Amino acid sequence: MNISKTYTKHFILLFSLLVVFLLINISLGSIRIPISEILSILTGGESTKSSWSTIIINYRLPKAITAIMVGSGLSVSGLLMQTLFRNPLAGPFVLGISSGASLGVAIFILGSGLFGGLLGSLMISNWSMALAASIGSFSVLSAIIIAANKVRNTMSILIIGLMFGSLTSAVISVLSYFSEAEQIQQYQFWSFGSLGNLTWNEILIFFIIYSIGILGTFFAVKPLNSLLLGENYAKSLGVNIKKSRNIILLITSLLTGVITAFSGPIAFIGLAIPHLAKIFFVSSNHKVLIPSTAIIGAIVLLICDSIAQLPNSSFVLPINAITSLFGAPIVIWLLVRKKKIYV
């Protein structure tokens, strides 16, 4: 009972922090908007300046919602991969899904130098970029699922995913070699990651796929807890290893694929946040870890995005740089201080 109460207090604290950093994130930018005005606008009230309503509804709120979905989705994906492979260094990108999305975008942007102007004429739409990334990630996903059904050893799937990542990187390097500087720069900007380029229609599609992936994780709690002690132990509990592995891979691929498609490859979050959740909750139960990891991931990415905006400045730093630059030292400090991760 005491443990249950402790977790309840932890979740109340996390939800409170999520709301606080959501409001802070929306308030910061080239123009600082008071939180009282934000609350008034979000509750349907009047704003002192009409431009503030436009900024919040059309730009800052979509970006904040995107940050929450990206942060939570990548964190949960990282937790699933670390449990499945029983490897604390595994992350959402180890399967090569993100590399496949990057290859799709690279062919779309850099391939125009080889395939003529048709591809270049389509670059005006965010939908085109997301579609290219989705096709690339789905292609790798299909290959991974086929490989998962052919091999018995889970670690073999990890190696296959890493090989897909190396293969796609090689193809991207070849495409870059034959591309012009402007095309390389455009691809480089996409690879930095971005949270602020989505419309409400794009966020709706993002949210639907994201919700399917997140809801699917709760049906995988029992297999995930069983896999903590190895596949043989999970089998003794009646867990269908092959089926469970495919479900976990599909969930991770859905979340990682849609996030990379709409926001680009964002580093650090998926690798580090599961460890933070394990430290704060001192638990290996995925019934606790999945929601806690999702909320902490959302909070951390909101903080990183707030820093990246360079408040009161028109400049916005690459979100990838901020997540690693400010996040990695914090995780290192926590690990050194706690000296133990519960796995």
Secondary structure by P-SEA (a helix, b strand, c coil): caaaaaaaaaaaaaaaaaaaaaaaaaacccbbbbaaaaaaaaaccccccaaaaaaaaccaaaaaaaaaaaaaaaaaaaaaaaaaaccccccccccaaaaaaaaaaaaacccccccccccccccccaaaaaaaaaaaaaaaaaaaaaaaaacccaaaaaaaaaaaaaaaaaaaaaaaaaccaaaaaaaaaaaacccccccaaaaaaaaaaaaaaaaaaaaaaaaaaaacccaaaaaaaccaaaaaaaaaaaaaaaaaaaaaacccccccccccaaaaaaaaacccccaaaaaaaaaaaaaaaaaaaaaaacccccccccaaaaaaaccaaaaaaaaaaaccccc
